[in-house]
Amino acid sequence: MRQKDFEVIHIAQGELEANVIKSHLESEGIPVLLEYESIGRIYGITVDGLGMIKVLVPTKFVDEAKQIIEPQDLDKLNNNESNS
């Protein structure tokens, strides 16, 4: 696959966040590329977008990947638990 076949689904503010998302998506069978801002990687800067890391997935997995990394709505979870 070529990088142009990939789309950005998230912009992480540091390597830890990007790697957690990457691991989660890969565990679901979705290939992931991380695109780093070079200055952030060299100096470890994560201010004003310098340390941002773009999380990319193949175009055909975009919708699925976004659903996987979307934060859970705690109100929905709490309501489901109380209705059980």
Buried (B, 14 or more C-beta within 10 A) or exposed (E): EEEEEBBEBBEBBBBEBBBEBBEBBEEEEBBBBBBBBEEBEEEEBBEEEBBBBBBBBBEEBBEBBEEBBEEEEEEEEEEEEEEE
